[in-house]
């Protein structure tokens, strides 16, 4: 799995390779967390997937073909994972508070993409915020920002 990701990173332009050590771990972890969000209600809509792809592309400055390969890796990692801790732990080690807030906002945008908030989606967002060491105020701030972006 990681060999393919290394191949993706190594084929990118030199300026993108500078952060390759950080990108390979955080891209994959973010991909898994975003996919888990999209599938948490047992139905992944086209709108939710569009938000996942857009988030990965913009957050990591990835070309569309790299996003598709990253998503394939993330799907495989998600399927074999027992829990989310290994992914949130990577994020906690390598992400700043602002980056974790941006990820949490992306999670809320995915949740709101289908126009409704179900109880298990809300629970998942709270659980993820806890694993990312975000407090309740930060969770709500990300939620409100996501709603504002989707409305605007």
N, C-alpha and C positions, 0 to 999 in steps of 0.2 A: 504494500500500500504506500508506504512512505517513499519507495523508490520512484513511483509514478509522480508523486508530488514533487520530489527533488528534480525530476526531469522537467516538469512544468516550470519550476522556478529557474532552473539552469537555462532554459530556452528563452527566458525573458530578457529584455534589454539590461545593460550594465547598471543603469541607475536604479532599476527595480531590484537588482540582486543585492544591493547594499543591505537591505533589511530582510534578506531571505531567511535567515535563521529564525527571526521572529515571525515572519509571514507564514512559513509552512506550518508552524504549530498553531498560531492564532487563527489563520484562515480555516484550517480544518476544524478546530474547536468551534469557531463561530458558525461554520457551515452546519455542523451537527446540531448545535443549539437552535439555529433558525429552522432547520428541517423538523426538529422535534416540535417546535412551536407550531409549524404548519400542519403537522399530523396529529396534534394533541386531541383534536376533536374527532379523530378517526376519518376525517375527510379533508383532503388537501385540494383546495380550489385553485383555479388558474390565477386568480387575483393574489392568493397567498403565495404561490410559487413566483409570481412576478415580483412581489416584494422581497422574497428571499434572494432572487437573482440580482435585483437592483441593489440591494444592500451589500451583497458580496462584491459586486462590480465596483460600486462607489467607495466602499470602505477600504478596499484593498487595491484599488486601481487596476483591476484585472480586465483583460480582454474577454469578450464573450466565450471564446473557445476554452479559456482557462477556467472560467466560471463553471462550464459544463463538466469539465474534468474534475474540478474541485467538488462539485455536487455528487458526482459518482463516488468519489472517495468518502465524502461525508455520509452518503447513504450506507455504504458498507460499514463504516465505523459505528454509525447509529444502530444498525442491525445487531452488531455483536456486543455493543455496550451493555453493561449491567445497570449502570446508573449514569447520572450527569456529572458527578463529582469530578471525574478525570478531566472533563472539558472545562468546567467552571474553574477548576484549580489552575489550569493553564492560563485562563483569562485573568484570574486574580494575581498570578505571578507576573504577567507581562502587560496587562492593560492598566492604564491610568483610570482614575475615577471618571473622567470625561468620556473615555472610550467605553467603559462599562455602561455609562448612562446612555450613550449612543446605541449600544447594543440593546439595552432594555427598551429604548424607544422603538427600535426596529421590531422587537418582539411584540410590542403593543400594536404596531402598525399591521403586522401579520395577523394578530388576533382580531383586530377590528376590520380587516379586509373584507370579510363576508357580511359586514353590517350588524353583527350581533356579538354579544359577550356572554358566553356560557359559563356556568359555575366552575367547571373543571378547567377552563382556560384561565379564569381569574386565579384559581388555586395554583395552576402551573406558573403563572407570572409571579405570584408571591413567593413560591418555592424557589424559582430561578433567581429572583432578586436577593433572597436570603443566601443562596449559594454564592452569589456574586458579591456578597457583603455590602449590599445596598440597604439603606434604612427605608422605613415606610415613606417618609417624605420624598426621598429620591425616586422611589417606585411610582408614587403618585405624580411627581413632576414629569417623569418619562411618559406616563400614561396621558397626561394632559397635552404634552407636546405632540405625541403621536396623533391624538384626536384633532388637534389644531392643524397639523400638516395634512391630514386626510380630508379635513373640511375645506382647506384652502386651496 
